[in-house]
Amino acid sequence: MAAAGRYLSGALRCFVLLMSGLICAGSVRAEQDLDPARYHRAVDYCRGDVERPVMLSADRKILCFDGPIIYPFDASQLEEGGLFVVRSREGVGVSALAISETLLQRRATVVIYDYCLSACAAFFPFASEQTYVLTGALVAWHAFDSDSRDCPTWLRPFPDEHGSMVRAPCDALPGTGDGYGRYVRARQQFYSRRSNAERSAFPPTSPHIAKTLINMYREAGVPPNVAWTLSPISLHSFKTKIQYEAYPANQDELDEMAARLDVPLRLGVRKVIYDR
């Protein structure tokens, strides 16, 4: 964790602003051209003999992150327009949110390899101006605020006539004035700034995923314990330019990816649903 400690201070300042109901903001410039060869070289660098979970390259052009998102480390030393290369299975939402705000300030390109799950998927793909997902990488969202106390909450009309269902702890709903409520408000502000849609839900879904989740809830009578992908078309509602090098072709291919990466076990979910 030595590297994480070196990058901690700036993100802590952002974290304080988040918990105060403010947001660390960054201006958005015109998107740059995508450069796959550069991204692959950066991933090769981050796969190599670098300090983990956090390592900034000597030229400050690449910030590697590989591990659970626990500490809101400081990404402000990354060169403007640099690469944030990430793989992460899990983490703390408020930390991922604080890091994402700094990535927007640095106008970084987010490069995802292998997997980006849970808190990683919730924030990092939308953190800055553009995101590139390498072939074989699985990005999966799920309702990770879930436990036995959860209450299903219905949003209408989003994204279509079926509405959308989200989950939140029954005893910690937004607006209660506690830390969870402040985090939810900061999260909503983040999504409203990063989305082109009039209304955005957390975690994000698509019409197909929303309908599937609601049907599963109606059949079982409990919130479905599943994760899901979002197709390139479904991600068009976000301001970030998100490009998959190769989005899974179908549910069978997704099942193979999820099994190879132990995603159901790692996330504690029953299945990863394919967004067509």
Summary of the structure (lengths in Angstrom):
residues: 276
radius of gyration: 17.8
end to end distance: 39.2
largest distance: 54.4
contacts: 918
relative contact order: 0.13
helix: 36%
strand: 20%
